[in-house]
Amino acid sequence: MPIQPARKSTHRRRGAERDELREQILQAVGRLHLEGGYGAVTMRGVAQAVGISAMSLYRYFPNKSALLEQVWGEVLEASLQEARTRSKAGEAPIQRLRLLYAAYVRFWMERPQDFKLVFDPCNEIAPSFLAAGPASGFRRECETLIDACLGPDATPAQRQLAHDLCRLKVIGYLFTNIGMSTKPRLAPAQLLDGVLDDLEQQLLRARVAADAPA
């Protein structure tokens, strides 16, 4: 008669082994990208890095896009949760937005290789990935707070301009400090304070313009 506990233990062990292999696969993606960028991440290369056949890798991920989207999604979700948690300490929308951006920037500054992996300009990203899930979560979080800062009288054009300018300034800060070999002369913390102060002033001016009589 089969001993059920032993069978369950075997299933759990195999499940743990699959999870461990999957984690090794995701880590291999990061190493390959660090060595050679987007083009260096191939299904065959990842399989060789973890010591399995390419066919075995396809059991986990059907193609390179699915593999990379899994890696991107996990890192983006972590950045969103970190920023969202930190922003809750603020009361007014502008305070929450500033805390949100500051936490988001710190997350990526502490993980420069993850930033380069996710925001590599060479990445071929499916529109469906950008439109849903963690890829759009942070953007929606920011835009909700920006809209609250602008008030109910802001026009769609004013809102879109504020959304785009805020995004450009924060992502531009990260690309400048992480992605460029020539760094700004100001210390990162000092420069970040300047960027966030500038964002506050930008939104204040936009609010005044939105509230002005037509």
N, C-alpha and C positions, 0 to 999 in steps of 0.2 A: 504494500500500500504506500503511495507517495507521501512524503512528509511535507505538508504544505508550508510550514515556516521556512524550511530550507529553500523551497522554490521561490517564495516571496523574497527571501534574502538575495537569491541569485538575480531576480529581476531588478531589485534595488541596486545591486552592485553594477549590473549592466547599464542601468539608467544613469548612475553616477559616472561611469566610464564615458558614456556618450556626452554627458554634460561637460566633463573635463576635456574631451577631445574638441568639442564645440568651442570652448573657451580658448584652447590652443590655436584653433583655426582663426579666431578673431584677433588674437594677439599677433599671429603671423602676418595678417593683413597690415597691421600697424608697422611691423618691422620692415616689411617689403616696401611699403610706401616711404618710410624714412630713408631707405637706401636708394630708391630710384623713382619715387613719385608715382602718380597714377598708373603710368604705363608699366611699372614694375609689378603691379598687382595682377597676377594671372591665376586662373584656376590651377594650372599645372604647377606654378611656382608655389602657391599656398600649400598644395598637396605635398610637394617635396619638402617644404619647410617643417611640416608636422609629421612626416614619415608615413603617409598613406598614399594610395593610388588616386589618380584623378577621378576615377569612377566612384571611389568611396566618398570623395568630397561632394560629388553631385547628389549624393543621397541626403546631404544636409542643405545644400544650396543649389538651385537649378542652373545658375549662371553667375557671372561676375557682378552684375548689377544687383542681384538679390543679396549676394554676400556683402557688398559694400553698403547697401542700404541698411542691412542689419547693424553693421558697425556704426554707421552715421546715426541711425535712429537711437541706439543705446546712449551714445555720447550726447546727442541733442536732448534727449529726455532727461538725462542727469543735469545738464546745464539749466534746463527749464525748471526743474524741481528745486534746484539750489536757489535760483533767482526768485522764484515765486515764494519760497519760504522766507527768504530775507526781506522781501518787500512787505510782508505782513506787519512788520514793526512800524511802518509809517501810518499816519492817520489821513492826511490830505492826499489827494491823487498825485500831486507833484512830488510829495515826499516818497510815496510808494514807487513812483516811476524812477526817481533818483536811486533808491535802494535797489530796485530791480536791475537797472543798468549797471550799477556798481558791482553787484554780486555776479552778474553775467560776465562782466569784464574780468573780474578776479578769477572766476572759474577757468576761463580760457588762458589767462596769463600763467596760471599754475599748471596748465596742460598744453604747452605750445605745440607738441607733436600732434595731439588730437586736433588742435585748431587747423594745422596745416593739412591733416588728413581730410577733415570735413569740408574745409573751405578752399581746397585746391581748385584754382581756376580751370584746370584740365578735367575735372570731374564731369562725367556724363550722367546727368541726373534726370530721371524721368519726371515729367510734369506732375504725375499722380503722386509721387513721393513728396514733392514740394507743396502740394495742395492740401495734404492731410497729415495727421499725426504730429510727432514732435517737430518736424521740419517747419510747420506753420504755427505751432503752439506758442512759441516765444513772441512771434510777430503779432499774433492776436492779443496776447497779454499786454504788450506795449501799446498797441493801437487803442485798446479799451481805456487804458489810463490816460493816454494822450487826448482822446476824445473828451474824457471827464475834465481834463485840464482846460480844454478850449471852451467848454460850456455848450449849451444847447443852440446858441445862435450862430455857431460857425458853419460856413458853407461847406459842401463836399470838397470843393477845390482847396479851401483853407485846411481842411482835415488831411487831405492827401498830401499837401505840401509839408505839413508838420510831420506826418508819418515818415515820409521819404527823407526829410532832413535829419530827423532823429536817428533813423536807421543808418544813414550814410556816415554820420559823425561817430557813432559807436563802433560800427564795423570798420570804418576807416582808422579809428584809433587802434583797433586790434591788428589790422593788417600792417600798420606802420610799426607797431612795437614788436610784432611777432614775425611777420612775413617779409620784412625788408631788412637787408643787411646794414643799411645806414639808419641808425636809430635817432629819434628826436634827442635834442640836447637836454631838455627838461627831464627830471626823474619821472618814471611812469605814474606814481601816485599824484604828483603835482600836476602833471598833464591831465590826468583823469579828472581831478577836481575842476580844472579849467574847462574841460569838455562838458561836464555836468552842469557847471555854472552857466555856460553858454546855452545849453539846452533849456534851462529854466528861464533865462531871459528871452529866448526865442519864443517859448510857449506863452510867456507873459505878454509879449508884444502881440502875438497872434490872438490872445484872448481879448486884449484891448481893442484890436481891430474888429474882431467878431462882434463885440458888444456895442461898437459905435453905431449911431443912427445911420440909416441908409441915406 
